[in-house]
């Protein structure tokens, strides 16, 4: 099981952690939500929670709980700019469908 980031995403995570004055890493979770069933939840973590699994990628630490991991296993987090918008984009091989707004997915 694995979770990774692209170099561009890693730079954005490192930049955000520096602006916050530090932190342990980025927590990736999945919650039941959205029109497709699941939605990604991201938050910066000061320390790992007891249920977190840790993945190192491109110099950053990603945290994910055991319940969310099967839904995001193999996912690569990228940082993309589309027109005037920019943000994280998930390349999730487990997703069978994505909603039109890109905020939720189905497996």
N, C-alpha and C positions, 0 to 999 in steps of 0.2 A: 504494500500500500504506500502511496506517495502523493505528494502535493508539491508543486513547484511554481516558480515565478520566472518571468523573462527578465533580462537585464534592465529593461526600461521600468518594469514594475518594481524591481528591487531598488532602483534609484529613487523612485517616488516614495517607497516605504521608508527608506533611510532618511530622505529629506523630511518627511512628516515626523519621524521619530526625533530628529534633531530639532525641529521647530517646537516640539512638545517638551524638549529638555531631556529626552531619553525615553526609555521603555524597553521591554523585553522583546517584543515582536508583534506580529499581526495575527489576531485570532480570526479564523474563518469558520463560520457555522452555517447551518441550514435550518431554516424555520418553515413551518407549514404556513403558506401564505400565497397570495397572488392568484392569478387566473389559471396558472398551469399546475399549481399544487405546492411548489417549494420556492423559497427565495433565499438568496445568499445574504448573510449578515457578516459585516466586517467591523472589527473594533481593535484598537491598539491596546495591548496588554502590558501591564507593569510587571507581571510575573505569571508563570503558568499556573493554571488551576490543577487540582489533583487529577481530574479526568482528561486533561489535555494530552495529546500526543504531539511531539515536536518534529518538525521537518526543517532542515537547513537547505536553503537554495539561494544561490547567487549572493551569499553574504548576509542574508536575512533569515530570521526564524519565523516559521509559520506554526501556529497552534491550531489544532482541531480536536474536538471532542470525539470520543469513540462512536457515538450515535450518528454524527454527521459524516464521519469518514467514508462509509460505504457509498454515500451519495456524491462525494467529491473525489473519490479515489482516482488518481491519474489526471486530475485537473491542473491546468497551467493558468496562472493568473498573469494577465498582460496589462499594460497601460497603453491605451489608444487615444488618438485624437481624431474625432470625426466632425469635420466642419469647425464650429466654434466650441464644441463640447469635447471634454476629455475626461477619462476616468478608467477604472479597472474594468477589464473584460475577462470573463471566465471561458476557457476552452475546456469544457467538461465532456469527456467521452461517454459518460453515463446518461447524459441528457438525451431523451428521445424527442422532446419538443420544447420550444421556448415561446413565451408569449410575445406578442407584437412589440410591446414596450421594452422587452429585454430584461425585465426585472424578475421574472420567475421562470421556472423550468419544470419539466416532468421527467420521471425516470420510468 
